[in-house]
């Protein structure tokens, strides 16, 4: 059934409880990727989904397997990633104790970190829930979903799955009245401003529409690449800069498309707008949030921009000053450099070394925090970060999943020394699959961001330093290549070589690389 629904890869770990789920995988023509930990399997499925645009599917066992993948499920939920987790579960738990992998309520546990969690108590129910998940991935905000199947049902005979039916798509019909309202607002505005988030995937249409309006623009971290970096009135992904609130207050019309405007987008309580606010989203919860938009449009982001562009939003002059926009971007870049000294040059050198179509997966590390603000992306949907749930250890397995989905295309991971500890075992998967994957490991020997936060809070830094192994020798023990560049040029050479290597390469960097000749 999964193969007929377009599933080509399953990430997971077999166990005695879920082994029946593995019967027929090869006959169906599905590839199974064996993770080293269920958390890794979930992140791989997440990375695969982001790279392929198809649902990521993971198989796990009862109890601890499900618990171990709950972190990836939470990450996929917060970042709108179509992740389907299928697990085995015990047939009965109410009157029996001491069973292998027993939990009080496995279904309810999963439900705390995903869109919905259901137990399929028959073959028909399992088939129906899978189709429900697949349809919802296509028609609503995609988020993680969990299906548990009792062991006895997995082992029992079952009739064939139902045939594939035509799946409904997200409504994208032209809404003349709604678009006319926004069109009129744009005609009356002197300084319109667009804020574009990861819900916008159309690429060129966003740039065309914003450019025709001669509007200013910001993107969220997830929206980077939607607007060219050299666009005349583009402020970049600098929404978290405190001064961006002052800029937003200058706009008499703000149109936020496909973005939650969440804490992790702004890092402040309010957007800062004083003019009219229009929100465009497919999630009613977003439309009704504390920003209190003047106009709430339940509308697909790409369809909205395309429909708006058809109504001729061209204007001859802009109320924004290009020189002031450039000055603000320069000032904010200097702020980023001052906050985390020495990292901006590393980002610049690294950006020069990667191919334009590289898909990047980053982790909770200061190198990534800096890059998200100063690294201009040439295309959307090519930088993935665990923004919402904010888990450590995401980048390595997610990049593996992305590389599986993008055979022949460049994929790269950026991770910190502490985050690497979380999922380092998945390096063995990259070796096993011979993935040409550069893994850039930034080692500042500590939880640097937490130490900085403690200092700002006048707390004596505590529990922020851990003993690290020799990461290069560790990578080599897995069978991966490893290199420790001492200059930025050496780093660039190492990155370029890693993209064409047979297998993954750990590129070990310390802050000393910046000052080296």
RAFEN-V228168 format. One record per helix or strand. SS is the DSSP state (A for helix, B for strand). FROM is the first residue (numbers start at 0). LEN is the number of residues. If there is no record, write none. Layout:
# RAFEN-V228168
SS:FROM:LEN
SS:FROM:LEN
This chain:
# RAFEN-V228168
B:8:4
A:18:4
A:24:4
B:30:4
A:37:15
B:55:5
A:63:5
A:69:9
B:82:7
A:105:6
B:115:5
A:122:17
B:144:6
A:150:5
A:175:13
B:191:5
A:203:10
B:215:4
A:220:3
B:233:1
A:243:7
B:252:5
A:262:4
B:275:6
A:283:4
B:294:4
A:300:9
A:321:18
A:342:11
B:358:4
A:365:9
B:382:3
A:393:12
B:410:6
A:416:17
B:437:5
A:447:9
A:470:8
B:480:3
A:487:11
B:504:5
A:511:4
